[in-house]
Amino acid sequence: MSKGSFPSGRLGGAAGIYIHIPFCKQACHYCDFHFSTSLKKKDSLIACLVKELELRKEELQNKTVETIYFGGGTPSLLTTDELQFLISEVYENFKVAEHPEITLEANPDDLMSVRAQSRTIFEDYKQIGINRLSIGIQSFFERDLKLMNRAHNSEEAKACLEEATKYFDNISVDLIYGIPGSSNKEWIQNIDTALSYGVPHVSCYALTVEPKTALASFIKKGIIENVDDDLAQEQFNILVEKLEEAGFVNYELSNFGKPEYFSKNNSAYWQGKPYLGIGPSAHSFNGDQRSWNVSNNTKYIKNIQQNILPSELEELSTTDKFNEYIMTGLRTIWGVSLNKVNNDFGGAYKKYLLEQSEVFINEHLLYIDDDKLLATKKGKFLSDGIASSLFKINLS
């Protein structure tokens, strides 16, 4: 690995830009993402996000940006003026599609606390070009929200969706399942409540215990009971059944969308399209290399102010690319194309994949359809573990 940026884009095509906003009001107990609860350096960091966009404009010079995604952290902590400034800088430095998908991750408490003089925050967002909201609800139960240390309450969550759906058609709701103490009945209520607002996209994640988080500490001390993998799998199965009945497609393990409402940003990631990650801890990918910025706001700002990109760069071997394709492909409805494996990696890789897959096919966890290797309904929840068993370890 070495410090540096990607080489200039060689081939045309689509790409995405991810902008990491590393600020939060408070720390959720389960979160291990990079963020700060202090906003003291917000102005300096926004200026550096703009400068990084300028420093890296050659990296996508032959590509068209089809998605702009504000993630975090909590991007809804930024004012509309700050968001508009960043969007305008993307347009200034890159070729942007005529109708790009521009997504803002947002928390209910931010959306309900900000008011313009005569307009809602939603109208302001639309005016600056944001056309998709990803709202971090997580649960509609107060007990769950307190356990996770979310900044909003249940009433704010419901009021936020009631208001947001008046102005935005393309809304995604985040929910978390497998929460200690939660029942299947409550999980069904969470799903039903989200669907009652007519949102066309839902992202759902199993609560996981990450090292060095408050949740891990509470579980270790016995303050909170540990997560139950069996409960998580039960609730995932309930989720798939209910959302499919409601007309959603489980196009990726954690993502469910109505037709025409799949996240273009998410889909591009899982299909291996290139993207540029801007901001502290943000990752980038160009097909041959990955890079990632330093996960430290102070170091990021200091480097960018000196025109230095604070990133590490990794060249991907053929085996790395094969393993990543297996991991991403098995999580999606598009599966792993055996023809692509043969063409991109060679016959030996295809032979290896088929041999390693046989045991999972026999256990009805994987199947082959129209030259594609796919996870069955039974195997979907286990797809990450299955994929790791299919990885090729030794270079050939």
N, C-alpha and C positions, 0 to 999 in steps of 0.2 A: 504494500500500500504506500501511496505517496501523496503529498499535498499537491493541490492543483485543481484545475477545472477541466471540463470535458473539452475535447477538440471541437472545432466548428462542425455543424451538421453537414453531412455529406449527401444525404438523400432527402427528397421531399417527403411530404406526408403530414399526418396530424400529430399534434403534441399537446401536452397540458402544462399548466403552471400551478404549482401549489405554493401558497404563501402562509408560512407558520406565524401565528400571532401568539407569542409565549407569555400571555398574562391571564390570570384568573382572579376572581374575587376571593376565593378560598379554595383550599385543596380538598378535592374529593378523596375519600379514604382509600379507594381502590386504584387511583390513577398513578401511573409511573411515567407519564409523558413529561416532556420538558416544559416548565412554565415557572413564572414568578408571581407571587401575590402582591408584589410592590410595583406600582405604576410609575415610579420615579424616573425610569429611563425610557418611558414610552415614546416621547418625542424623538430622542436620539435613535431609538431602534427603528422607528418608522422611516427616518431619514436614511438609515443604513439599508433598510429593505429596498428603498428606491435606488440607492447606489448599487446594491447587488444586482438589481435588474439591469442597470446600465452596464455594469462590468461584465455581465454574462449574456448580453444580447446577441453575440455572435454564435452562441451555442445552438440556437434554434433558427439560424438565419435562412435555412431552406425549408422550414416547416411552418405549418399554419396552426396557431394556438386555437384549439376548439373548446378548451375548458379552463376556467380560472377558479381555483378553489381556495377559500379562506378557511384554514383549519387552525387548531390550537391544542391547548389553551382555549381561550374564549374570544373569538374574533368580534363578537357582538359588544365587547367592551370599547371598541373603536367607535368614534363618531362617524356619521355619514360623510363628513368632509374628509376625514382621514382615509376612509375606504375609497371614496371617489378619487382621491389623490393617487392611491396605489393602483387602482384600475386604469386611470389615465396614463400612468407610467408604463403599464403593460402594453397599452396601445401605442405608446410613443416608441417603445424599443423592440416590439415584435410584430410580426404579421398575424393579425387576429381574424378569425372567421367572421362572416357577416352576422351570424347569430350565435355567439358562443354561449355555452352553459356557464353561468357565473353563480357559484354556490357560496353561501355564508353559513357557517356553523354558528348557532345562536342558542342562548339559554333563555328560558321563559321569563326569569326575573329581569333580565336586561330589556327584553322586548316590551315588557309591560311597564317599565319604569321610565322609559325615555319617551318624551312627547315633544313634538314640534309645536309651534304656536297654534296652528290651525290644522295640522295634518298628523297622521299617525307615523310612527317610525317605518311602518311597512310601505307607505306611500313614498317616503323618502328613499328607501332601499330600491324600490322599482325605478324611481327617477334616475338613480345613478347607475343603473344597469344590472343590478342583482336580480336574477330571475328564478332562483331556487334557494329555499331555506332548508337547512338540516337542523331540526330543533331537538335539543338534548333533554327529553322528558325523563327517560330512564324508568320511572314508575309513577303511578297515580296514587300510591299509598304513602301516607305521611311516615309510617314506620320505616319503610324502605328508604325514603329520601333522607331521613335523619341518620339511618345506619350508614348510608353512603356519603353523608355530609354534603348534600346538594344545597345550593344557595336558594333554590325556589321551593315553594310548597305546592301541594296538590291543586289548590284553587287557582294559583298562578298558572300552573300547567294547562288547566282546562280553559281559563280565560284567554291565555295566549293562543291556543289553537282556535278558539272561537273567533278571535280577532284576525289571526293570520290568514285563515281560509277565506276571509272576505276579500283579500287583496292578492293572494298568491294561489295559483293553481298547482304549482310544482313544489310540494312540501314533503320532506321526509321526517319521520319521527324516530328517534332512538329509544329503544327499550332494552332493559337488562333482565335476563332470567337467571334462575339458579341462585336467587338471593336467600341467604340463610333465614329460616323461619317463614318463608313464603310458601303458600299452598298452590296446588294446581288450579283450584277455584279462583284464587286471587290473580293468578297469571292469566287466566281466561278473561277475567274482568279487565285487566290491563289492556289486553289485545282488543277486546270489544270497545273499550273506551276510546282507544286510538282510532279504530275504524269508524266510530260514530261521527267523527269529524270529516270523513270523506277524503282523508289524505291518500295519495296514490303511491306512496313509497314508505316502507318501514325497514329500518336497520336494527337488528337484534343481536345482542352479544351475551354470551355466558359470563357471569361474574367470575373473574379469575383472580387468584391471590398472587400478586406480583411481589417479589422481594423488596424489602425496604419501604413498603407502603404502610400507612397507618392500619389498613385492614389486616395485613400480615401480622403486625404487632398485636392487635386486638385478639386475633385468633390464637396466637401463641400464648397470650396471657389468660385465655379462656373467657374474655369479655364478650366475644362474639363466637358463635359456633362455626365450625369450618364449613366450607362449601361442600355440597353433596353432588358428586358427578352423576349419580343415577338420577337425582332430581333434575339436574340440568338437562340430561338427555330426554327425560320424560317431557319436560316443558318445551324443549326444542321440537319434539314430535308433535306436541299439541299446536305449537306455533305454525309449523308447516301445514298441518291439516286445516287449521282455521283460515289461514291466509290464502291457501289454494282454493278453498271453498268460496272465498270472497273475491276471487278473480286475480289474485296476485301470482306472479311467477317468482319462484325462488332461484333467481338467476345466478346467485353466488351464495355461498354458505350462510353468510350473515345478512344478505340483502334481498329484499322482496319488493318487486315493483309491478304496478299495473302495466300492460302493454303500452309502449311509447313513453313510459316514465322511468325506465332504468336510468340510473345515474351514469351519465357519459363519462364523468371523471372516474368513478369506480370501475366501470366496464373497461376503460382504456388501461387502467392499472392491471387488471386481471388478464387482459389480453396481450400484455407485454409491449404496449405502446410507450414511446419516450415521454418523459416529463421532467420538468425543472423544479427543484425544491428551493424556495427562497426563505431565508430566515434561520435562526438558531435551531439546530437539530434536524433541519429539513433534509430529506433524501432526494437524490436525482438519479435518473436512469436513461441511458441512450441506446440500449440494445447490446452494447459491448462492455460498458463500464457502469459502475455505481459510484456515487460519491455522497458524502454526508457532511453537513456543517457541524461545527463544534456546538455542544449542548451547554453553552454558557453565554448569557447575554452580554456580560462585560467583555469577555474575550472576543465575541462576535463583533460588537460595536468597535472595539479598538482596532481589530484587523481591517474591517471594512473601511473605517476612516483613513486607514493607511493604504487603501487600494489593494489590500491583500485578501484573497478568498480563503476563509478559515475552514477549509474542507480537506477531507481525506478521500483518496481516489483508489478504487480497486478494479483491476482488469479481470473480467470474467472469462474463465476457461470454458471450453466446450462442455465439460462436465458440469460446471456451475450453471451454465445456461440450460442444460438439460434438466437438472434438478429443479431449477426455478420454474421451468415450464410445467413439470409434473406437479409441483406444489400449487401453482396458480390454476392450472387447467382442471385438476380434479375438484376444485372448489366451485366450479361453474357449470352452467348448463351446456357450455360449449365443449367441455371435456378436453381430452388429450388426443389430438389427431395423430394416428399412427403414421399416416402419410407424411405429415410435417416432421415427425421424429426421424423418419427414414431420410427425408430430403435434407433436413437441417443438421442432423447429427450423425447419420450413417446407419447402415444396416445392423451393425453390431449393437448399437443403442436400442434399436427397435427389438431385436432378438432378446436383449437383456430385459427390456421392459415387459415383454410378453411372458418371459419365463418367471419374472418376479411377481407378475400380476396373477398368475395362475391360482395361487392359494386363495387370493381374495375373491377371484371369480367363483371358485368352488364354494366359498363361504357366503356367496350372494351379496358381497359388499361392493363388488365392481362388476361391470358387464361391458361387452363390446357391441356397439351398434353403428352400422354404416362407417366402419373404419375408425370409430372413435371409442376411446376408453373412458367410461363414465362411472361415477359413484351411484349406487342404487339408493333408494330412500333409506334403507337400513344402514348403508355405508356413509351417507352424507355427513352425519354428525362426526364420524370418525375419519373424515377425509384427510385431515392434516397428518394424523398418525400413520395412515395408510401410505400417504405420499412419501413420508420419510423412510418407510420400508422399501420404497421403490427407487430411492436415490442411488445413483452410481457413485461409489466411494473412490475408486481408483481411476486415475486418468488413463486413457487408452489412445 
